[in-house]
Amino acid sequence: MSELEDQKHIEALESLLRKPSKVTENMEFPKWEEVSNRSIRYDFEGKPKQTSQIISFFRKPMGYATVGGTLFAIAASILFVFLLKSTETKTLEVTSSALSEKKRSILSPLHVTVSQIKGKVFVIPAGSVTTVPLVEKYQLTSGDQISTETGSQVDLHFETGSWIRVSSQSEVVVDTLQKTNEGSLSQKFSVKKGKLFASVSKLSKDSEFIVQAGEHLTQVRGTVFSVTYDGVTETVAVREGSVAFGDLIINSKQQAIVKQGETIPQIASQVSPKEDKELKAFYTQAMLAKESMLYKEHSRLELVRLEDGTELRGVILGQTETHLHFQGLDGQIEIPIQNIVETEKIR
């Protein structure tokens, strides 16, 4: 059969398909106006008849074709929306996870070194049970335990500018020395016996400096204070600033004393003359030691006077058009130039 004959045969078949059957010609169909006003019903009953796999676009009732196409379109739309939402959800989860990973704080050791040693001082390094002599420049870590003999003491210098002194016949555990990449600090100490002096630089909102002695905690924001514990009685005394001793706030020139098993007093008392004298001596010695360290590092020491009468001792590291970059005794600060009256070299 030639190509031309094939074409004619196909056209003849298509003509037969287009011609309605006699049964169809004898049937009466409703008018379009009537059909268009009918509601669609899905009342198929009984077992559906098996249909042929051949689809006819000419003999299949128009109503069924319209309904099937509509349902198929709706199903396809729902599937597309579902896939889109699923993709968006996964994208949001990945993004959220990435942001959480980025914001996650990274912990690292806070640098605290042994600055000055007087007499015999020992340390049990973290993870060890062996006592060894403590030496200057030793880098303290979380878990170290310091002990001093009679007439001995040790000063600890923090990278933040804080300063601690462990007095004679004392045992102090360094519980935590950590900092985060966001600048917050965690500093915790336990006084098992003896006395601890501290000059703490001003802390940020998320930072903490805590000393535990016996049953109670002393929390600090930035101050000069001491904690004494003899196994029975705890004494917390403040020279500058304020500390929280349990629920009690102890301010400058005040102290609180509590025995084991007793509750913390509701009101702080005036600091004793002996305690005030010891705190003053510690603070003066700590400031002189910090100055000495700065001078040794920079070979100079300067004084900056501000409009409000404040005098800052330290080293001028540089300046911008608006601020002076200054290394003070309590760490680095930025001083507005408009607040400075004068600067003076003192060493």
C-alpha positions in Angstrom: 0.0 0.0 0.0 1.4 3.4 -1.1 1.8 6.4 1.2 -1.1 8.1 -0.6 -3.4 5.1 -0.1 -2.4 5.0 3.6 -3.4 8.6 4.0 -6.8 8.0 2.3 -7.4 4.9 4.6 -6.7 7.0 7.7 -9.1 9.7 6.5 -11.8 7.1 5.9 -11.4 5.8 9.4 -11.5 9.3 10.9 -14.7 9.9 9.0 -16.3 6.8 10.5 -15.3 7.9 14.0 -16.8 11.3 13.6 -20.2 9.8 12.4 -22.5 9.1 15.4 -23.9 5.5 15.7 -27.6 4.7 15.0 -28.2 4.3 18.8 -26.8 7.7 19.4 -28.8 9.3 16.6 -32.0 7.8 18.1 -31.3 9.2 21.6 -32.6 12.5 22.9 -30.0 14.7 24.7 -30.8 17.6 27.0 -30.2 21.1 25.8 -27.0 23.0 26.9 -29.1 25.4 29.0 -30.4 22.5 31.1 -27.1 20.8 31.5 -25.3 24.0 32.5 -27.7 24.6 35.4 -27.3 21.1 36.9 -25.1 20.5 39.9 -22.3 18.0 39.6 -23.0 14.7 41.4 -20.7 11.9 42.3 -23.2 9.1 42.9 -21.5 6.2 41.1 -22.8 2.9 42.4 -21.8 -0.6 42.1 -18.6 -2.0 40.7 -17.2 0.1 38.0 -17.1 -1.4 34.6 -13.7 -2.1 33.1 -12.9 0.4 30.5 -10.7 0.1 27.5 -7.2 1.5 27.6 -8.1 3.4 24.3 -9.1 7.0 24.9 -11.7 8.4 22.5 -12.1 12.1 22.2 -15.2 11.8 20.2 -17.5 9.3 21.9 -16.6 9.9 25.6 -19.4 12.0 27.3 -18.3 15.6 27.6 -19.4 15.8 31.3 -17.0 13.1 32.4 -14.1 14.5 30.5 -14.6 17.9 32.1 -14.9 16.6 35.6 -11.8 14.3 35.2 -9.7 17.1 33.8 -10.7 19.4 36.6 -9.9 16.8 39.2 -6.6 16.1 37.6 -5.7 19.8 37.5 -6.6 20.2 41.2 -4.5 17.2 42.2 -1.6 18.5 40.2 -1.9 21.9 41.9 -2.0 20.4 45.3 1.0 18.3 44.6 2.9 21.3 43.3 2.1 23.4 46.4 3.1 20.5 48.6 6.4 20.1 46.9 7.0 23.8 47.0 6.2 24.0 50.7 8.4 21.0 51.4 11.3 22.6 49.6 10.7 25.9 51.4 10.6 24.1 54.8 13.8 22.3 54.1 15.4 25.5 53.0 14.3 27.3 56.2 15.6 24.4 58.3 19.0 24.5 56.6 19.1 28.3 56.9 18.1 28.2 60.6 20.6 25.5 61.3 23.3 27.6 59.6 22.4 30.6 61.6 22.4 28.6 64.9 25.8 27.2 64.0 27.1 30.7 63.3 25.7 32.1 66.6 26.9 29.2 68.7 29.3 30.4 71.4 32.8 29.1 71.2 34.4 28.5 74.6 38.1 29.0 75.2 40.3 29.3 78.3 40.5 32.7 80.0 44.2 33.7 80.5 45.1 34.0 84.2 48.7 33.9 85.1 50.6 33.8 88.4 52.1 37.3 88.9 53.8 37.4 92.3 54.6 34.7 94.8 55.6 35.2 98.4 56.8 32.2 100.5 55.7 28.6 99.7 52.7 28.2 97.4 51.6 24.9 95.7 49.2 23.8 93.1 47.4 20.5 92.2 47.0 20.8 88.5 43.6 19.8 87.0 43.2 16.1 86.5 46.2 15.3 88.8 46.5 14.3 92.5 50.1 15.4 92.8 51.0 18.7 94.6 53.8 20.7 92.9 55.3 24.1 93.7 53.6 27.0 92.0 55.9 29.2 89.9 55.5 32.7 88.4 54.0 32.8 84.8 52.2 29.6 85.5 49.0 29.5 83.4 46.0 28.6 85.5 43.2 26.4 84.1 39.8 25.2 85.3 40.2 22.6 88.0 43.5 23.8 89.5 43.8 23.9 93.2 46.0 26.4 95.0 47.3 26.1 98.6 49.5 28.5 100.6 51.5 27.8 103.7 51.9 30.1 106.8 53.2 33.5 105.8 52.8 32.9 102.1 50.6 34.4 99.4 50.1 34.5 95.6 48.7 37.1 93.2 46.9 36.1 90.1 46.6 38.5 87.1 43.6 38.2 84.7 43.8 39.2 81.0 40.7 41.3 81.7 42.6 43.4 84.3 41.1 41.7 87.4 43.4 40.7 90.2 43.2 38.0 92.9 45.3 37.4 96.0 45.2 34.0 97.8 46.3 34.8 101.4 48.3 32.7 103.9 47.1 29.3 105.0 44.4 29.1 102.3 43.1 26.6 99.8 41.3 27.9 96.7 39.9 25.8 93.8 39.8 27.4 90.3 36.4 26.0 89.2 35.9 27.8 85.9 38.0 30.1 83.8 36.3 30.5 80.4 35.4 33.1 77.8 33.4 33.0 74.6 33.9 34.5 71.2 31.1 36.9 72.0 33.1 38.4 74.9 31.2 36.9 77.9 33.3 35.6 80.8 32.7 32.8 83.3 35.0 33.0 86.4 34.2 30.8 89.5 36.3 30.0 92.6 35.8 28.0 95.7 37.4 29.0 99.0 37.9 25.7 100.9 39.6 27.6 103.8 41.5 30.8 104.3 41.1 34.1 102.6 40.8 35.5 99.1 41.1 39.2 98.0 39.7 40.3 94.6 39.8 43.4 92.5 37.4 42.7 89.7 37.2 44.8 86.5 33.7 45.8 85.4 31.9 42.9 83.8 29.5 42.8 80.9 25.9 41.8 81.3 26.5 38.1 80.3 29.6 37.7 82.4 30.0 36.4 85.9 32.6 36.4 88.7 31.5 34.0 91.6 33.3 33.0 94.8 31.8 30.2 96.9 32.8 29.7 100.5 30.9 27.2 102.6 27.2 27.1 101.7 27.0 30.5 100.0 27.9 32.3 96.8 29.3 35.8 96.4 28.5 37.3 93.0 30.3 40.3 91.6 29.8 42.8 88.8 33.0 44.8 89.4 34.4 45.7 92.8 37.1 45.3 95.5 36.2 42.7 98.1 37.4 39.8 100.3 36.0 36.4 101.2 37.1 34.6 104.4 36.2 31.1 105.5 37.5 29.0 108.4 35.2 26.0 108.0 32.5 27.4 110.2 32.2 31.2 109.6 32.0 33.1 106.3 32.9 36.8 106.1 32.4 38.9 103.0 33.7 42.5 103.1 33.6 45.2 100.4 35.8 48.3 99.9 34.5 49.6 96.5 31.4 48.7 94.5 29.0 46.1 95.7 28.5 42.3 95.8 25.5 40.0 96.1 26.0 37.7 99.1 23.1 35.3 98.6 20.1 37.7 98.5 21.9 40.4 100.5 23.6 43.3 98.6 26.8 44.4 100.4 27.9 47.9 99.4 31.1 49.9 99.8 32.5 49.9 103.4 30.2 47.1 104.5 30.5 43.4 105.5 28.4 40.4 106.4 29.2 37.5 108.6 27.3 34.2 108.7 28.0 30.8 110.4 27.4 27.5 108.8 23.7 26.5 109.1 22.6 30.0 109.8 20.8 32.3 107.3 22.5 35.4 105.8 21.6 38.6 107.7 19.1 40.9 106.1 21.2 44.0 106.7 25.0 44.4 106.2 27.1 45.9 109.0 29.9 48.4 108.8 33.2 46.9 107.7 35.7 46.4 110.6 38.8 48.7 110.7 41.1 45.7 110.4 39.3 44.4 107.3 39.1 47.8 105.7 42.9 48.3 106.3 43.7 45.0 104.7 41.4 45.7 101.7 43.0 49.1 101.2 46.5 47.6 101.3 45.6 44.9 98.8 44.0 47.4 96.4 47.1 49.7 96.5 49.5 46.8 96.0 47.4 45.4 93.1 47.4 48.8 91.3 51.1 49.3 91.7 51.7 45.7 90.4 49.5 46.4 87.3 51.4 49.7 86.7 54.7 47.8 86.9 53.5 45.2 84.4 52.4 47.9 81.9 55.6 49.8 82.2 57.6 46.7 81.7 55.7 45.9 78.5 55.5 49.5 77.0 58.5 51.2 78.7 56.3 54.2 79.6 53.4 55.2 81.8 50.9 58.0 81.3 48.2 59.9 83.1 44.9 61.0 81.5 42.8 63.6 83.3 39.1 63.9 82.4 36.6 66.8 82.7 34.9 65.2 85.7 38.1 65.0 87.6 38.8 61.3 87.0 42.5 60.4 86.5 43.4 57.3 84.5 46.8 55.7 84.7 48.1 53.5 81.9 49.5 53.7 78.4 48.2 55.6 75.4 48.1 53.1 72.5 46.9 55.5 69.8 44.0 57.7 68.8 41.4 58.5 66.1 39.7 61.8 65.3 37.2 61.2 68.1 38.7 58.7 70.7 41.9 57.9 72.5 42.8 54.2 72.6 44.0 53.6 76.2 45.4 50.6 78.1 44.3 51.2 81.7 44.9 49.2 84.8 41.6 47.4 84.3 42.0 46.7 80.6 41.7 48.6 77.3 39.1 51.4 76.9 38.1 54.1 74.3 38.1 57.6 75.8 36.2 60.4 73.9 38.8 63.1 73.1 36.2 65.8 74.0 36.2 64.5 77.6 40.0 64.8 78.1 41.5 67.8 79.8 45.2 66.8 79.5 47.6 63.9 79.3 50.9 63.6 81.2 53.8 61.2 81.1 54.5 60.0 84.6 57.2 57.4 83.9 
